[in-house]
Amino acid sequence: MGFLPRVFRNDVSQQQAEAHRNLIRREAKIGGELFGPIPEGHQREFFCLDEHTWVWHEGWFDAQGKQQSVTTRYEVRPTGVLKIQNNRGYQSLSYEEAVNLYRAVDLYEKKVSPLYWQTA
């Protein structure tokens, strides 16, 4: 294969990857706003990373000005949903947590889906 086809293929792949990252960032912002206003100095994101993974991230500065954050990844498996917080090991979801996740996913889908079906 010649040089130019490789350059252009990589360029297209990079553009597609960047477009995908931008979509996830946009969805994460929308997902972070699902449960009301985000307090000043806080960052909140909720998004679907892939067909089996949901991510909730929250960041803030504590009273001492130290940056804090919690990232929870929910992995949907045939046997159920597992969560992992701050990469500390898998845990099962409680019933209440499972219901909350289901509601969050439902709200997310209702807010995000129309973005992809808007007409020009």
N, C-alpha and C positions, 0 to 999 in steps of 0.2 A: 504494500500500500504506500502511495506517495505521501509526501510531507503535508501538503495542503488538506487532503481529506482528513488526516488525523487531527490537524489543528482545528478545522471547522467542526468536526465531530466533538472534540473536547469542549469547544466553545459552546456548542448547543447543549451538551450535557451539563456544563457549568451553569448556563442560563436556566435550564430546567430545575437544577438543584436549588439555585437562588430563588426562583419563583416559588418552589415548594416551601422553602424556609420562610419566605415572605407571607405565604398563605397561613402557615402555622402561627407566625407571630400575630397576624391579624386575628385569627381565630382565638388565640390565647388571650388577647386583649378583650375580645368580646366575652369569652368565657369567664374572665376575671371579674367582669362587671355584672354577672348574673345575679348575685346576691346583694346588690345594693352598692352604694358609693364606696369607693376605696379610700380609706383614711389617708390624709396627707402624710407623705413620707413612707407610705406602704406601696408595695408592688404585689399584685395578685394576678395569677394566670391559671387558666384551666383549659386544657385542650386535648384533642385526640391525636396522639403521636402516630399511631398506625392502627390497623384493624383490630389489634388486641391490647392496645396500651393507651391509658388515659393518664394525664399528668396534672396535678394540682401543685402550684408553687406559690409561696407567700414569703415576702421579704420585708423587713422593717428595721428601724433603728430603735434599740431599747433606751431606757431612761438614762443610761450612761453613754449613749451615743454609739454603742457598739452594734455593728450590723448583725442581724439575726435572719435566719431563713429556714424554711421547712419545705422540702420537696417530697411529695407523696406520689408514687407511681402505682397505678392500679393495673394489674395484668389479668385480662379476661382469659380464662382457660376452660376447657370442656368440663372440668370438675368444679369450677367456681371461680370467684375473683379473689386474687391475692393482692396485698398491698406491701409496699416496701417504702419506708420513710428514711430519707437521708442515707440511703444505701446501707441500712443496718439489719437487713434480714427480712424475710417474708413473714407476713402475719395474715391470718384469716380475717375477714370482715365480720363485725358483729351484724346482727340483723338490722339495727338502726342505721349503721354505716352503709350497709348495702342499699337500704331504702333511700338514703340521702344521695348516694352515688347515682342510683337509678333516676331520681328526680333531677339531679344536676345534668346528667346525660340527656334527658328528655328536654330540659330547658335549652341546653346548648344546641341540640339539633334544631329546635324551633327558631333559635336566633341565627344560627350559622347557615342552615340550608337555603334560606331565601337569597343569600348572597350569591349562590351559584346558579340560581334560577332566574335572576333578574334579566329582563329583556332590555335591549338597547333603546 
